[in-house]
């Protein structure tokens, strides 16, 4: 296992609630964003689960991880057919990778 320091790049998990029957359309729109790595249709309170990675080059423009998340999810919230979002920002991640 390798621990990844979050220097210059941040992973953001976003749960997205869509209007009924519009999950696939929103999924397709989300995949157009460069920072979106994955989108999953899920069961439960939310319809979609998106994994975003925000990369910062040079000096950080944002003063906190929360501001980075805010800038990224503003675009998602503005999408037609999106009713609500819930964002999770991990501060430390461990990834298991096959060697």
Backbone bond lengths (Angstrom), bond angles and torsions (degrees), N, CA, C in turn:
res aa  C-N    CA-C-N  psi(-1)  N-CA   C-N-CA  omega(-1)  CA-C   N-CA-C  phi
1 X - - - 1.446 - - 1.516 109.34 -
2 X 1.296 115.25 146.76 1.459 118.85 177.98 1.524 109.93 -127.33
3 X 1.314 114.88 135.48 1.457 119.76 176.15 1.519 107.72 -89.34
4 X 1.311 116.26 137.88 1.455 120.48 -178.98 1.521 108.90 -111.48
5 X 1.314 115.41 119.45 1.454 118.86 174.32 1.516 107.50 -73.68
6 X 1.295 116.14 144.62 1.450 120.11 -174.63 1.522 110.98 -94.96
7 X 1.312 116.80 51.27 1.453 121.87 177.42 1.515 108.62 -87.60
8 X 1.309 116.74 114.40 1.445 119.65 174.71 1.516 116.12 82.80
9 X 1.318 117.98 -10.17 1.468 119.02 176.44 1.525 109.10 -147.55
10 X 1.296 114.42 142.12 1.454 121.13 -174.35 1.517 109.65 -133.21
11 X 1.322 116.15 135.04 1.454 121.95 175.97 1.515 107.82 -95.18
12 X 1.309 115.88 134.25 1.455 122.51 -179.60 1.524 107.89 -128.94
13 X 1.332 116.59 131.22 1.458 121.77 176.55 1.519 107.84 -105.18
14 X 1.327 116.38 128.64 1.462 120.52 -177.49 1.525 109.64 -126.87
15 X 1.331 115.78 121.59 1.454 122.10 171.31 1.526 106.70 -89.80
16 X 1.334 116.96 134.79 1.460 121.46 -175.05 1.527 109.64 -125.85
17 X 1.328 115.51 128.31 1.465 122.49 174.70 1.520 107.39 -101.48
18 X 1.311 117.04 125.67 1.467 121.65 -177.93 1.528 110.56 -112.10
19 X 1.316 115.47 166.48 1.454 119.74 171.37 1.532 108.15 -63.75
20 X 1.320 118.27 151.13 1.464 120.58 -178.08 1.535 112.58 -52.98
21 X 1.327 115.52 130.51 1.457 121.89 176.78 1.520 115.34 77.00
22 X 1.324 118.99 6.75 1.463 121.53 -176.70 1.532 112.59 -109.40
23 X 1.318 117.47 10.79 1.461 120.57 -176.35 1.530 113.50 -61.53
24 X 1.315 117.77 -41.95 1.470 119.98 -178.49 1.530 111.93 -68.52
25 X 1.316 116.92 -35.62 1.466 120.00 178.23 1.528 110.52 -66.42
26 X 1.337 116.53 -43.26 1.466 120.21 178.31 1.528 110.11 -66.30
27 X 1.326 117.38 -40.01 1.463 121.61 176.71 1.526 110.49 -55.23
28 X 1.313 116.96 -47.36 1.471 120.92 -179.99 1.525 111.91 -62.41
29 X 1.328 117.27 -39.63 1.463 120.85 178.43 1.526 110.99 -66.53
30 X 1.329 116.40 -40.57 1.468 119.91 179.59 1.526 111.71 -62.29
31 X 1.313 116.69 -37.86 1.466 120.34 -179.05 1.525 112.95 -65.78
32 X 1.319 117.71 -14.84 1.466 121.50 177.29 1.530 112.31 -77.29
33 X 1.320 117.68 -17.92 1.462 121.29 -179.41 1.527 109.95 -80.79
34 X 1.318 116.42 132.84 1.465 121.15 -178.43 1.519 112.84 -58.77
35 X 1.324 118.03 -37.05 1.458 120.49 -175.50 1.527 113.85 -77.12
36 X 1.324 117.75 -10.73 1.463 120.96 -179.60 1.531 109.48 -84.55
37 X 1.340 115.15 117.87 1.469 121.01 179.27 1.521 112.21 -91.91
38 X 1.333 116.22 -38.37 1.466 121.75 -176.03 1.520 109.52 -146.37
39 X 1.329 115.57 150.30 1.463 121.41 170.29 1.524 107.04 -139.89
40 X 1.334 115.78 133.19 1.456 121.95 -178.39 1.524 109.56 -125.71
41 X 1.328 116.95 136.46 1.463 121.11 169.88 1.521 105.68 -82.74
42 X 1.335 116.14 127.28 1.461 120.61 -173.96 1.524 110.86 -128.04
43 X 1.317 115.93 167.46 1.459 121.02 174.58 1.522 108.83 -98.45
44 X 1.309 115.97 162.37 1.460 119.91 177.92 1.517 112.22 111.84
45 X 1.317 115.73 -157.01 1.468 122.11 -175.66 1.525 112.40 -62.83
46 X 1.314 117.22 -34.75 1.465 121.75 -179.21 1.523 109.59 -108.27
47 X 1.331 115.50 158.48 1.460 121.16 -176.66 1.521 113.04 -95.77
48 X 1.335 116.02 -31.29 1.465 121.08 -176.36 1.521 110.83 -130.65
49 X 1.314 115.22 151.79 1.461 122.54 173.24 1.523 106.55 -127.57
50 X 1.325 116.95 118.89 1.463 121.38 -178.16 1.523 110.26 -115.07
51 X 1.320 115.07 141.54 1.462 122.06 175.26 1.521 106.97 -110.57
52 X 1.328 115.70 120.86 1.458 121.42 -179.12 1.516 109.42 -115.01
53 X 1.315 115.68 148.90 1.458 120.62 172.11 1.520 107.63 -129.43
54 X 1.316 114.71 118.74 1.452 120.85 179.43 1.517 107.54 -103.00
55 X 1.310 116.59 125.27 1.455 121.83 -179.80 1.524 109.30 -108.73
56 X 1.299 115.30 134.07 1.455 121.17 178.16 1.518 108.33 -114.69
57 X 1.297 116.66 129.03 1.461 121.75 -179.95 1.515 108.93 -108.70
58 X 1.316 115.98 139.85 1.456 120.11 179.59 1.505 110.68 68.97
59 X 1.307 116.52 -139.94 1.455 121.61 -178.33 1.519 109.86 -76.58
60 X 1.315 115.58 137.26 1.460 120.54 -179.46 1.521 110.66 -65.28
61 X 1.321 115.67 131.45 1.459 121.84 178.35 1.525 109.20 -81.62
62 X 1.310 116.30 -30.87 1.456 121.58 -175.32 1.522 110.13 -97.47
63 X 1.312 116.99 147.32 1.455 120.69 -178.25 1.523 113.02 -89.04
64 X 1.321 117.94 -11.05 1.458 119.91 -179.60 1.523 110.60 -155.32
65 X 1.323 114.28 161.44 1.463 119.75 177.74 1.530 110.26 -63.35
66 X 1.334 116.82 -34.80 1.460 120.18 179.31 1.526 111.06 -61.13
67 X 1.330 117.24 -37.46 1.460 119.99 178.55 1.524 110.77 -68.87
68 X 1.323 117.26 -36.27 1.465 120.86 176.52 1.523 109.43 -61.93
69 X 1.323 115.97 -46.91 1.462 120.15 178.76 1.516 110.37 -61.05
70 X 1.319 117.15 -42.50 1.469 120.95 -178.46 1.516 111.64 -60.21
71 X 1.320 117.63 -45.39 1.465 121.17 -179.77 1.524 110.92 -61.91
72 X 1.321 116.64 -40.05 1.468 120.24 -178.25 1.523 112.29 -71.24
73 X 1.325 116.95 -42.55 1.465 117.74 -175.70 1.522 112.86 -80.67
74 X 1.323 118.17 -16.10 1.471 119.19 174.56 1.523 110.16 -57.41
75 X 1.329 116.26 -40.94 1.471 119.96 178.74 1.523 110.87 -63.12
76 X 1.320 116.29 -40.04 1.464 120.15 -179.15 1.520 109.87 -67.62
77 X 1.300 117.54 -44.89 1.467 121.27 -178.64 1.523 112.57 -62.74
78 X 1.318 117.34 -27.49 1.465 121.37 -179.88 1.528 112.72 -78.99
79 X 1.330 116.81 -12.65 1.462 119.26 -179.44 1.525 110.55 -64.20
80 X 1.299 113.86 137.80 1.456 119.86 173.65 1.528 107.74 -60.14
81 X 1.286 117.68 142.20 1.468 124.62 177.80 1.523 113.96 81.79
82 X 1.334 119.23 0.77 1.467 121.48 174.86 1.525 107.88 -94.46
83 X 1.346 115.67 124.41 1.470 120.44 -179.84 1.519 112.06 -96.14
84 X 1.331 117.33 -36.45 1.459 120.14 -174.09 1.525 109.39 -160.18
85 X 1.331 115.66 157.94 1.460 121.06 174.20 1.525 109.38 -137.47
86 X 1.310 115.30 158.16 1.464 122.66 172.88 1.520 105.71 -138.47
87 X 1.320 116.35 124.33 1.462 120.92 -172.96 1.522 110.87 -113.09
88 X 1.337 115.20 138.24 1.464 122.33 175.59 1.520 107.18 -123.49
89 X 1.330 115.82 128.20 1.464 121.50 178.41 1.525 108.11 -116.26
90 X 1.333 117.73 107.78 1.465 119.11 177.06 1.532 110.14 -75.21
91 X 1.311 116.20 144.02 1.456 120.65 -179.92 1.516 112.34 -99.79
92 X 1.318 117.34 -13.39 1.457 122.13 177.13 1.514 107.34 -151.23
93 X 1.323 117.35 133.30 1.461 120.94 -178.68 1.510 110.96 -131.25
94 X 1.325 115.80 146.45 1.460 123.02 173.68 1.518 106.66 -124.17
95 X 1.320 115.97 130.41 1.453 121.01 -178.42 1.513 109.29 -118.68
96 X 1.308 116.77 129.82 1.444 122.27 175.55 1.515 107.61 -92.80
97 X 1.310 116.28 120.02 1.469 120.46 -177.87 1.523 109.80 -124.28
98 X 1.323 115.54 141.34 1.458 120.79 177.07 1.525 108.33 -73.52
99 X 1.292 116.30 139.05 1.477 121.36 -178.82 1.510 110.26 -99.71
